Amino acid sequence: MNAPVIHPSIGADAAAGWPVPGSGRTRERWQALTDAARRDLVGARLLEAHADAAAILEELGGARVRPGQLWGVWAAEPPDPVVVARSTPDGVDLTGRKPWCSGAHSCTHALVTARVGDERSLFAVDLSSPGVRPVPGTWHAVGMARSDSGAVDFDAVPAVPIGAPGEYLTRPGFWHGGIGVAACWFGGALAVADALRDGAGDDPHRLAHLGAVEAALYAAECVLDRAAEDLDARPCDGAAAELRARRVRAVVESTASEVIDRVGRALGAAPLCTDARHAQLVADLSVYVRQSHAERDLADLARAAQAGRERA
């Protein structure tokens, strides 16, 4: 599989140095992700994980990301298969299969979740280690094809624990990172909307769709702005972090879905059939927003909002 393309003007080394969430410059970080996604959505998906890994390592006390490295965050946890960590005389190693590993062939390092008894813990792995094998035939996507997000097998691979057991999920930064993903969705939606901006002309129906798209995009942008201000004011409030992230992701997902739908209804099949870049972009964004769990996430948002009212 061809390696994913990262936009040359915003490379991994620069992304590792973006302001971390809660630093007072959170909006600057999310804007960088949005800009990258508007240019190259798949490349931005890899940059987002790399920047998230750098923030996680800073927050949990791991080694810093070094120039020339490309880190993934491989944290999918289906019931099966699983990766298990075990103690050895030399430290810790990982064995098992991890699905949904973006950059399976191109990442140099990854933060990988693994089971330690009943706990889900985080480990840093050098992917050049013997025993790391991307699994052929596990990534058949059309949308996000270049993200190379297939499964990876680990066979007694040395790993370095990052943070305390379970801390990866319980820290507020877990939710901050989730908004970084939404900032990429927003950039993808802006890119899809460009086709309608360029093709609306003076047709009243296309203009009506464009007006609705502009309103939806503005609403999403305002939500990201407000969330950044709130996060910078309360970076360590875990309950606020979850509710904030779930709200932002719901709004941006809805915006992305509306943009895809309205651009298609306004312009018809032509750009999807004759413009390869636009067709791929729509396919990529349609897959990427499915990192949301749709109604399950909306139900969890409602529960988080109810819990917030009870604490107030």
KOLMI-591016 format. One record per residue (C-alpha): x, y, z; residue number from 1. Coordinates in steps of 0.2 Angstrom, whole numbers. Layout:
KOLMI-591016
<site><X>X</X><Y>Y</Y><Z>Z</Z><seq>NUM</seq></site>
...
This chain:
KOLMI-591016
<site><X>0</X><Y>0</Y><Z>0</Z><seq>1</seq></site>
<site><X>6</X><Y>17</Y><Z>-4</Z><seq>2</seq></site>
<site><X>12</X><Y>28</Y><Z>11</Z><seq>3</seq></site>
<site><X>0</X><Y>42</Y><Z>16</Z><seq>4</seq></site>
<site><X>4</X><Y>59</Y><Z>10</Z><seq>5</seq></site>
<site><X>7</X><Y>72</Y><Z>23</Z><seq>6</seq></site>
<site><X>5</X><Y>90</Y><Z>17</Z><seq>7</seq></site>
<site><X>23</X><Y>96</Y><Z>14</Z><seq>8</seq></site>
<site><X>20</X><Y>113</Y><Z>22</Z><seq>9</seq></site>
<site><X>15</X><Y>106</Y><Z>39</Z><seq>10</seq></site>
<site><X>25</X><Y>91</Y><Z>43</Z><seq>11</seq></site>
<site><X>26</X><Y>79</Y><Z>58</Z><seq>12</seq></site>
<site><X>40</X><Y>89</Y><Z>67</Z><seq>13</seq></site>
<site><X>30</X><Y>105</Y><Z>67</Z><seq>14</seq></site>
<site><X>14</X><Y>96</Y><Z>73</Z><seq>15</seq></site>
<site><X>24</X><Y>89</Y><Z>88</Z><seq>16</seq></site>
<site><X>27</X><Y>107</Y><Z>93</Z><seq>17</seq></site>
<site><X>10</X><Y>114</Y><Z>92</Z><seq>18</seq></site>
<site><X>3</X><Y>121</Y><Z>108</Z><seq>19</seq></site>
<site><X>-4</X><Y>108</Y><Z>119</Z><seq>20</seq></site>
<site><X>-23</X><Y>109</Y><Z>124</Z><seq>21</seq></site>
<site><X>-26</X><Y>120</Y><Z>139</Z><seq>22</seq></site>
<site><X>-10</X><Y>130</Y><Z>136</Z><seq>23</seq></site>
<site><X>-19</X><Y>146</Y><Z>133</Z><seq>24</seq></site>
<site><X>-16</X><Y>143</Y><Z>114</Z><seq>25</seq></site>
<site><X>-29</X><Y>129</Y><Z>111</Z><seq>26</seq></site>
<site><X>-38</X><Y>137</Y><Z>97</Z><seq>27</seq></site>
<site><X>-21</X><Y>140</Y><Z>88</Z><seq>28</seq></site>
<site><X>-18</X><Y>121</Y><Z>89</Z><seq>29</seq></site>
<site><X>-36</X><Y>117</Y><Z>83</Z><seq>30</seq></site>
<site><X>-34</X><Y>130</Y><Z>69</Z><seq>31</seq></site>
<site><X>-18</X><Y>121</Y><Z>63</Z><seq>32</seq></site>
<site><X>-27</X><Y>105</Y><Z>62</Z><seq>33</seq></site>
<site><X>-42</X><Y>112</Y><Z>53</Z><seq>34</seq></site>
<site><X>-30</X><Y>121</Y><Z>40</Z><seq>35</seq></site>
<site><X>-20</X><Y>104</Y><Z>37</Z><seq>36</seq></site>
<site><X>-37</X><Y>95</Y><Z>35</Z><seq>37</seq></site>
<site><X>-43</X><Y>107</Y><Z>22</Z><seq>38</seq></site>
<site><X>-28</X><Y>104</Y><Z>12</Z><seq>39</seq></site>
<site><X>-25</X><Y>85</Y><Z>15</Z><seq>40</seq></site>
<site><X>-38</X><Y>77</Y><Z>26</Z><seq>41</seq></site>
<site><X>-29</X><Y>60</Y><Z>26</Z><seq>42</seq></site>
<site><X>-12</X><Y>68</Y><Z>30</Z><seq>43</seq></site>
<site><X>-21</X><Y>78</Y><Z>44</Z><seq>44</seq></site>
<site><X>-28</X><Y>63</Y><Z>51</Z><seq>45</seq></site>
<site><X>-10</X><Y>56</Y><Z>54</Z><seq>46</seq></site>
<site><X>-4</X><Y>73</Y><Z>60</Z><seq>47</seq></site>
<site><X>-18</X><Y>74</Y><Z>73</Z><seq>48</seq></site>
<site><X>-13</X><Y>57</Y><Z>80</Z><seq>49</seq></site>
<site><X>6</X><Y>62</Y><Z>80</Z><seq>50</seq></site>
<site><X>2</X><Y>79</Y><Z>89</Z><seq>51</seq></site>
<site><X>-10</X><Y>70</Y><Z>101</Z><seq>52</seq></site>
<site><X>4</X><Y>57</Y><Z>105</Z><seq>53</seq></site>
<site><X>16</X><Y>72</Y><Z>109</Z><seq>54</seq></site>
<site><X>3</X><Y>80</Y><Z>121</Z><seq>55</seq></site>
<site><X>0</X><Y>63</Y><Z>129</Z><seq>56</seq></site>
<site><X>18</X><Y>60</Y><Z>132</Z><seq>57</seq></site>
<site><X>20</X><Y>77</Y><Z>139</Z><seq>58</seq></site>
<site><X>5</X><Y>75</Y><Z>151</Z><seq>59</seq></site>
<site><X>9</X><Y>58</Y><Z>157</Z><seq>60</seq></site>
<site><X>28</X><Y>60</Y><Z>158</Z><seq>61</seq></site>
<site><X>34</X><Y>50</Y><Z>144</Z><seq>62</seq></site>
<site><X>49</X><Y>53</Y><Z>133</Z><seq>63</seq></site>
<site><X>47</X><Y>67</Y><Z>120</Z><seq>64</seq></site>
<site><X>44</X><Y>65</Y><Z>102</Z><seq>65</seq></site>
<site><X>60</X><Y>67</Y><Z>92</Z><seq>66</seq></site>
<site><X>62</X><Y>75</Y><Z>75</Z><seq>67</seq></site>
<site><X>60</X><Y>63</Y><Z>61</Z><seq>68</seq></site>
<site><X>48</X><Y>52</Y><Z>70</Z><seq>69</seq></site>
<site><X>29</X><Y>49</Y><Z>66</Z><seq>70</seq></site>
<site><X>19</X><Y>43</Y><Z>80</Z><seq>71</seq></site>
<site><X>2</X><Y>34</Y><Z>80</Z><seq>72</seq></site>
<site><X>-11</X><Y>32</Y><Z>94</Z><seq>73</seq></site>
<site><X>-17</X><Y>15</Y><Z>92</Z><seq>74</seq></site>
<site><X>-31</X><Y>13</Y><Z>106</Z><seq>75</seq></site>
<site><X>-45</X><Y>4</Y><Z>98</Z><seq>76</seq></site>
<site><X>-52</X><Y>-9</Y><Z>111</Z><seq>77</seq></site>
<site><X>-65</X><Y>-21</Y><Z>104</Z><seq>78</seq></site>
<site><X>-69</X><Y>-36</Y><Z>114</Z><seq>79</seq></site>
<site><X>-59</X><Y>-46</Y><Z>102</Z><seq>80</seq></site>
<site><X>-45</X><Y>-46</Y><Z>97</Z><seq>81</seq></site>
<site><X>-34</X><Y>-39</Y><Z>111</Z><seq>82</seq></site>
<site><X>-16</X><Y>-34</Y><Z>115</Z><seq>83</seq></site>
<site><X>-10</X><Y>-41</Y><Z>132</Z><seq>84</seq></site>
<site><X>5</X><Y>-33</Y><Z>141</Z><seq>85</seq></site>
<site><X>16</X><Y>-45</Y><Z>152</Z><seq>86</seq></site>
<site><X>30</X><Y>-42</Y><Z>163</Z><seq>87</seq></site>
<site><X>47</X><Y>-50</Y><Z>159</Z><seq>88</seq></site>
<site><X>64</X><Y>-49</Y><Z>166</Z><seq>89</seq></site>
<site><X>68</X><Y>-35</Y><Z>154</Z><seq>90</seq></site>
<site><X>53</X><Y>-25</Y><Z>157</Z><seq>91</seq></site>
<site><X>36</X><Y>-26</Y><Z>148</Z><seq>92</seq></site>
<site><X>31</X><Y>-33</Y><Z>131</Z><seq>93</seq></site>
<site><X>15</X><Y>-34</Y><Z>121</Z><seq>94</seq></site>
<site><X>7</X><Y>-48</Y><Z>112</Z><seq>95</seq></site>
<site><X>-9</X><Y>-49</Y><Z>102</Z><seq>96</seq></site>
<site><X>-18</X><Y>-40</Y><Z>87</Z><seq>97</seq></site>
<site><X>-23</X><Y>-22</Y><Z>87</Z><seq>98</seq></site>
<site><X>-36</X><Y>-16</Y><Z>74</Z><seq>99</seq></site>
<site><X>-38</X><Y>1</Y><Z>67</Z><seq>100</seq></site>
<site><X>-20</X><Y>6</Y><Z>67</Z><seq>101</seq></site>
<site><X>-18</X><Y>22</Y><Z>56</Z><seq>102</seq></site>
<site><X>-1</X><Y>23</Y><Z>48</Z><seq>103</seq></site>
<site><X>2</X><Y>5</Y><Z>50</Z><seq>104</seq></site>
<site><X>16</X><Y>5</Y><Z>38</Z><seq>105</seq></site>
<site><X>22</X><Y>23</Y><Z>40</Z><seq>106</seq></site>
<site><X>22</X><Y>26</Y><Z>58</Z><seq>107</seq></site>
<site><X>39</X><Y>24</Y><Z>67</Z><seq>108</seq></site>
<site><X>32</X><Y>24</Y><Z>84</Z><seq>109</seq></site>
<site><X>15</X><Y>22</Y><Z>93</Z><seq>110</seq></site>
<site><X>6</X><Y>24</Y><Z>109</Z><seq>111</seq></site>
<site><X>-3</X><Y>7</Y><Z>111</Z><seq>112</seq></site>
<site><X>-17</X><Y>2</Y><Z>123</Z><seq>113</seq></site>
<site><X>-15</X><Y>-16</Y><Z>130</Z><seq>114</seq></site>
<site><X>-24</X><Y>-26</Y><Z>144</Z><seq>115</seq></site>
<site><X>-15</X><Y>-28</Y><Z>161</Z><seq>116</seq></site>
<site><X>-27</X><Y>-39</Y><Z>170</Z><seq>117</seq></site>
<site><X>-44</X><Y>-29</Y><Z>169</Z><seq>118</seq></site>
<site><X>-35</X><Y>-13</Y><Z>167</Z><seq>119</seq></site>
<site><X>-32</X><Y>-4</Y><Z>150</Z><seq>120</seq></site>
<site><X>-15</X><Y>4</Y><Z>150</Z><seq>121</seq></site>
<site><X>-5</X><Y>14</Y><Z>138</Z><seq>122</seq></site>
<site><X>13</X><Y>9</Y><Z>131</Z><seq>123</seq></site>
<site><X>25</X><Y>17</Y><Z>120</Z><seq>124</seq></site>
<site><X>32</X><Y>6</Y><Z>106</Z><seq>125</seq></site>
<site><X>46</X><Y>7</Y><Z>94</Z><seq>126</seq></site>
<site><X>38</X><Y>0</Y><Z>78</Z><seq>127</seq></site>
<site><X>55</X><Y>-5</Y><Z>71</Z><seq>128</seq></site>
<site><X>56</X><Y>-19</Y><Z>84</Z><seq>129</seq></site>
<site><X>55</X><Y>-37</Y><Z>79</Z><seq>130</seq></site>
<site><X>38</X><Y>-44</Y><Z>81</Z><seq>131</seq></site>
<site><X>28</X><Y>-29</Y><Z>74</Z><seq>132</seq></site>
<site><X>19</X><Y>-34</Y><Z>59</Z><seq>133</seq></site>
<site><X>5</X><Y>-25</Y><Z>49</Z><seq>134</seq></site>
<site><X>-8</X><Y>-38</Y><Z>44</Z><seq>135</seq></site>
<site><X>-11</X><Y>-39</Y><Z>25</Z><seq>136</seq></site>
<site><X>-29</X><Y>-38</Y><Z>19</Z><seq>137</seq></site>
<site><X>-36</X><Y>-29</Y><Z>34</Z><seq>138</seq></site>
<site><X>-39</X><Y>-12</Y><Z>27</Z><seq>139</seq></site>
<site><X>-51</X><Y>-12</Y><Z>11</Z><seq>140</seq></site>
<site><X>-57</X><Y>6</Y><Z>13</Z><seq>141</seq></site>
<site><X>-61</X><Y>18</Y><Z>-1</Z><seq>142</seq></site>
<site><X>-63</X><Y>33</Y><Z>10</Z><seq>143</seq></site>
<site><X>-47</X><Y>36</Y><Z>21</Z><seq>144</seq></site>
<site><X>-38</X><Y>23</Y><Z>10</Z><seq>145</seq></site>
<site><X>-22</X><Y>32</Y><Z>12</Z><seq>146</seq></site>
<site><X>-23</X><Y>32</Y><Z>31</Z><seq>147</seq></site>
<site><X>-17</X><Y>14</Y><Z>30</Z><seq>148</seq></site>
<site><X>-28</X><Y>9</Y><Z>46</Z><seq>149</seq></site>
<site><X>-26</X><Y>-10</Y><Z>46</Z><seq>150</seq></site>
<site><X>-23</X><Y>-22</Y><Z>60</Z><seq>151</seq></site>
<site><X>-5</X><Y>-24</Y><Z>67</Z><seq>152</seq></site>
<site><X>1</X><Y>-40</Y><Z>76</Z><seq>153</seq></site>
<site><X>13</X><Y>-39</Y><Z>91</Z><seq>154</seq></site>
<site><X>23</X><Y>-54</Y><Z>96</Z><seq>155</seq></site>
<site><X>33</X><Y>-51</Y><Z>112</Z><seq>156</seq></site>
<site><X>37</X><Y>-33</Y><Z>107</Z><seq>157</seq></site>
<site><X>46</X><Y>-22</Y><Z>120</Z><seq>158</seq></site>
<site><X>35</X><Y>-8</Y><Z>127</Z><seq>159</seq></site>
<site><X>37</X><Y>6</Y><Z>139</Z><seq>160</seq></site>
<site><X>23</X><Y>10</Y><Z>151</Z><seq>161</seq></site>
<site><X>16</X><Y>28</Y><Z>150</Z><seq>162</seq></site>
<site><X>7</X><Y>34</Y><Z>165</Z><seq>163</seq></site>
<site><X>-2</X><Y>24</Y><Z>178</Z><seq>164</seq></site>
<site><X>-14</X><Y>9</Y><Z>174</Z><seq>165</seq></site>
<site><X>-30</X><Y>16</Y><Z>167</Z><seq>166</seq></site>
<site><X>-24</X><Y>34</Y><Z>167</Z><seq>167</seq></site>
<site><X>-24</X><Y>36</Y><Z>148</Z><seq>168</seq></site>
<site><X>-43</X><Y>36</Y><Z>149</Z><seq>169</seq></site>
<site><X>-46</X><Y>45</Y><Z>165</Z><seq>170</seq></site>
<site><X>-36</X><Y>61</Y><Z>162</Z><seq>171</seq></site>
<site><X>-45</X><Y>76</Y><Z>155</Z><seq>172</seq></site>
<site><X>-33</X><Y>76</Y><Z>140</Z><seq>173</seq></site>
<site><X>-42</X><Y>61</Y><Z>133</Z><seq>174</seq></site>
<site><X>-57</X><Y>72</Y><Z>130</Z><seq>175</seq></site>
<site><X>-46</X><Y>87</Y><Z>124</Z><seq>176</seq></site>
<site><X>-39</X><Y>75</Y><Z>110</Z><seq>177</seq></site>
<site><X>-56</X><Y>71</Y><Z>105</Z><seq>178</seq></site>
<site><X>-59</X><Y>89</Y><Z>100</Z><seq>179</seq></site>
<site><X>-43</X><Y>89</Y><Z>89</Z><seq>180</seq></site>
<site><X>-52</X><Y>75</Y><Z>79</Z><seq>181</seq></site>
<site><X>-67</X><Y>86</Y><Z>77</Z><seq>182</seq></site>
<site><X>-56</X><Y>101</Y><Z>71</Z><seq>183</seq></site>
<site><X>-50</X><Y>89</Y><Z>57</Z><seq>184</seq></site>
<site><X>-68</X><Y>85</Y><Z>53</Z><seq>185</seq></site>
<site><X>-71</X><Y>104</Y><Z>52</Z><seq>186</seq></site>
<site><X>-57</X><Y>106</Y><Z>40</Z><seq>187</seq></site>
<site><X>-63</X><Y>92</Y><Z>29</Z><seq>188</seq></site>
<site><X>-81</X><Y>100</Y><Z>28</Z><seq>189</seq></site>
<site><X>-73</X><Y>117</Y><Z>23</Z><seq>190</seq></site>
<site><X>-64</X><Y>108</Y><Z>9</Z><seq>191</seq></site>
<site><X>-80</X><Y>99</Y><Z>3</Z><seq>192</seq></site>
<site><X>-90</X><Y>116</Y><Z>4</Z><seq>193</seq></site>
<site><X>-77</X><Y>123</Y><Z>-8</Z><seq>194</seq></site>
<site><X>-85</X><Y>114</Y><Z>-23</Z><seq>195</seq></site>
<site><X>-101</X><Y>122</Y><Z>-19</Z><seq>196</seq></site>
<site><X>-94</X><Y>139</Y><Z>-17</Z><seq>197</seq></site>
<site><X>-85</X><Y>137</Y><Z>-34</Z><seq>198</seq></site>
<site><X>-100</X><Y>130</Y><Z>-43</Z><seq>199</seq></site>
<site><X>-116</X><Y>139</Y><Z>-35</Z><seq>200</seq></site>
<site><X>-116</X><Y>153</Y><Z>-48</Z><seq>201</seq></site>
<site><X>-133</X><Y>162</Y><Z>-48</Z><seq>202</seq></site>
<site><X>-144</X><Y>147</Y><Z>-47</Z><seq>203</seq></site>
<site><X>-156</X><Y>150</Y><Z>-33</Z><seq>204</seq></site>
<site><X>-157</X><Y>132</Y><Z>-27</Z><seq>205</seq></site>
<site><X>-138</X><Y>131</Y><Z>-26</Z><seq>206</seq></site>
<site><X>-137</X><Y>147</Y><Z>-17</Z><seq>207</seq></site>
<site><X>-150</X><Y>142</Y><Z>-4</Z><seq>208</seq></site>
<site><X>-139</X><Y>126</Y><Z>-1</Z><seq>209</seq></site>
<site><X>-124</X><Y>137</Y><Z>0</Z><seq>210</seq></site>
<site><X>-132</X><Y>149</Y><Z>12</Z><seq>211</seq></site>
<site><X>-137</X><Y>134</Y><Z>24</Z><seq>212</seq></site>
<site><X>-119</X><Y>127</Y><Z>22</Z><seq>213</seq></site>
<site><X>-111</X><Y>144</Y><Z>27</Z><seq>214</seq></site>
<site><X>-122</X><Y>145</Y><Z>42</Z><seq>215</seq></site>
<site><X>-118</X><Y>127</Y><Z>48</Z><seq>216</seq></site>
<site><X>-100</X><Y>130</Y><Z>45</Z><seq>217</seq></site>
<site><X>-100</X><Y>146</Y><Z>55</Z><seq>218</seq></site>
<site><X>-109</X><Y>138</Y><Z>69</Z><seq>219</seq></site>
<site><X>-96</X><Y>124</Y><Z>70</Z><seq>220</seq></site>
<site><X>-82</X><Y>137</Y><Z>70</Z><seq>221</seq></site>
<site><X>-90</X><Y>147</Y><Z>84</Z><seq>222</seq></site>
<site><X>-92</X><Y>131</Y><Z>94</Z><seq>223</seq></site>
<site><X>-74</X><Y>127</Y><Z>92</Z><seq>224</seq></site>
<site><X>-69</X><Y>145</Y><Z>97</Z><seq>225</seq></site>
<site><X>-80</X><Y>144</Y><Z>113</Z><seq>226</seq></site>
<site><X>-73</X><Y>127</Y><Z>118</Z><seq>227</seq></site>
<site><X>-55</X><Y>133</Y><Z>116</Z><seq>228</seq></site>
<site><X>-59</X><Y>147</Y><Z>128</Z><seq>229</seq></site>
<site><X>-67</X><Y>136</Y><Z>140</Z><seq>230</seq></site>
<site><X>-54</X><Y>123</Y><Z>140</Z><seq>231</seq></site>
<site><X>-40</X><Y>136</Y><Z>142</Z><seq>232</seq></site>
<site><X>-49</X><Y>142</Y><Z>157</Z><seq>233</seq></site>
<site><X>-53</X><Y>125</Y><Z>165</Z><seq>234</seq></site>
<site><X>-39</X><Y>113</Y><Z>158</Z><seq>235</seq></site>
<site><X>-40</X><Y>100</Y><Z>172</Z><seq>236</seq></site>
<site><X>-59</X><Y>99</Y><Z>175</Z><seq>237</seq></site>
<site><X>-62</X><Y>81</Y><Z>169</Z><seq>238</seq></site>
<site><X>-81</X><Y>82</Y><Z>170</Z><seq>239</seq></site>
<site><X>-81</X><Y>98</Y><Z>160</Z><seq>240</seq></site>
<site><X>-69</X><Y>91</Y><Z>148</Z><seq>241</seq></site>
<site><X>-80</X><Y>76</Y><Z>143</Z><seq>242</seq></site>
<site><X>-96</X><Y>86</Y><Z>141</Z><seq>243</seq></site>
<site><X>-87</X><Y>99</Y><Z>131</Z><seq>244</seq></site>
<site><X>-79</X><Y>87</Y><Z>119</Z><seq>245</seq></site>
<site><X>-95</X><Y>77</Y><Z>117</Z><seq>246</seq></site>
<site><X>-105</X><Y>93</Y><Z>113</Z><seq>247</seq></site>
<site><X>-91</X><Y>99</Y><Z>101</Z><seq>248</seq></site>
<site><X>-90</X><Y>83</Y><Z>92</Z><seq>249</seq></site>
<site><X>-109</X><Y>81</Y><Z>90</Z><seq>250</seq></site>
<site><X>-110</X><Y>99</Y><Z>82</Z><seq>251</seq></site>
<site><X>-95</X><Y>97</Y><Z>70</Z><seq>252</seq></site>
<site><X>-101</X><Y>79</Y><Z>65</Z><seq>253</seq></site>
<site><X>-118</X><Y>86</Y><Z>61</Z><seq>254</seq></site>
<site><X>-111</X><Y>100</Y><Z>51</Z><seq>255</seq></site>
<site><X>-100</X><Y>89</Y><Z>41</Z><seq>256</seq></site>
<site><X>-114</X><Y>78</Y><Z>37</Z><seq>257</seq></site>
<site><X>-125</X><Y>92</Y><Z>32</Z><seq>258</seq></site>
<site><X>-111</X><Y>99</Y><Z>21</Z><seq>259</seq></site>
<site><X>-109</X><Y>83</Y><Z>12</Z><seq>260</seq></site>
<site><X>-128</X><Y>81</Y><Z>9</Z><seq>261</seq></site>
<site><X>-131</X><Y>99</Y><Z>4</Z><seq>262</seq></site>
<site><X>-116</X><Y>100</Y><Z>-8</Z><seq>263</seq></site>
<site><X>-122</X><Y>83</Y><Z>-16</Z><seq>264</seq></site>
<site><X>-140</X><Y>89</Y><Z>-18</Z><seq>265</seq></site>
<site><X>-134</X><Y>106</Y><Z>-25</Z><seq>266</seq></site>
<site><X>-122</X><Y>100</Y><Z>-38</Z><seq>267</seq></site>
<site><X>-129</X><Y>83</Y><Z>-42</Z><seq>268</seq></site>
<site><X>-118</X><Y>68</Y><Z>-47</Z><seq>269</seq></site>
<site><X>-106</X><Y>77</Y><Z>-58</Z><seq>270</seq></site>
<site><X>-92</X><Y>82</Y><Z>-46</Z><seq>271</seq></site>
<site><X>-93</X><Y>65</Y><Z>-38</Z><seq>272</seq></site>
<site><X>-90</X><Y>57</Y><Z>-55</Z><seq>273</seq></site>
<site><X>-79</X><Y>69</Y><Z>-64</Z><seq>274</seq></site>
<site><X>-68</X><Y>77</Y><Z>-51</Z><seq>275</seq></site>
<site><X>-57</X><Y>64</Y><Z>-43</Z><seq>276</seq></site>
<site><X>-51</X><Y>75</Y><Z>-29</Z><seq>277</seq></site>
<site><X>-69</X><Y>80</Y><Z>-23</Z><seq>278</seq></site>
<site><X>-75</X><Y>62</Y><Z>-25</Z><seq>279</seq></site>
<site><X>-61</X><Y>56</Y><Z>-14</Z><seq>280</seq></site>
<site><X>-63</X><Y>70</Y><Z>-1</Z><seq>281</seq></site>
<site><X>-81</X><Y>66</Y><Z>1</Z><seq>282</seq></site>
<site><X>-77</X><Y>47</Y><Z>3</Z><seq>283</seq></site>
<site><X>-63</X><Y>52</Y><Z>15</Z><seq>284</seq></site>
<site><X>-74</X><Y>63</Y><Z>26</Z><seq>285</seq></site>
<site><X>-88</X><Y>51</Y><Z>26</Z><seq>286</seq></site>
<site><X>-77</X><Y>38</Y><Z>34</Z><seq>287</seq></site>
<site><X>-68</X><Y>49</Y><Z>45</Z><seq>288</seq></site>
<site><X>-83</X><Y>56</Y><Z>54</Z><seq>289</seq></site>
<site><X>-88</X><Y>38</Y><Z>58</Z><seq>290</seq></site>
<site><X>-75</X><Y>39</Y><Z>72</Z><seq>291</seq></site>
<site><X>-91</X><Y>46</Y><Z>80</Z><seq>292</seq></site>
<site><X>-103</X><Y>32</Y><Z>87</Z><seq>293</seq></site>
<site><X>-118</X><Y>42</Y><Z>81</Z><seq>294</seq></site>
<site><X>-133</X><Y>39</Y><Z>92</Z><seq>295</seq></site>
<site><X>-122</X><Y>30</Y><Z>105</Z><seq>296</seq></site>
<site><X>-112</X><Y>46</Y><Z>107</Z><seq>297</seq></site>
<site><X>-128</X><Y>57</Y><Z>108</Z><seq>298</seq></site>
<site><X>-135</X><Y>46</Y><Z>122</Z><seq>299</seq></site>
<site><X>-118</X><Y>48</Y><Z>131</Z><seq>300</seq></site>
<site><X>-119</X><Y>67</Y><Z>128</Z><seq>301</seq></site>
<site><X>-136</X><Y>67</Y><Z>136</Z><seq>302</seq></site>
<site><X>-130</X><Y>57</Y><Z>151</Z><seq>303</seq></site>
<site><X>-115</X><Y>69</Y><Z>153</Z><seq>304</seq></site>
<site><X>-126</X><Y>84</Y><Z>152</Z><seq>305</seq></site>
<site><X>-138</X><Y>76</Y><Z>165</Z><seq>306</seq></site>
<site><X>-123</X><Y>72</Y><Z>177</Z><seq>307</seq></site>
<site><X>-117</X><Y>90</Y><Z>175</Z><seq>308</seq></site>
<site><X>-134</X><Y>97</Y><Z>180</Z><seq>309</seq></site>
<site><X>-134</X><Y>86</Y><Z>195</Z><seq>310</seq></site>
<site><X>-117</X><Y>92</Y><Z>201</Z><seq>311</seq></site>
<site><X>-122</X><Y>111</Y><Z>198</Z><seq>312</seq></site>
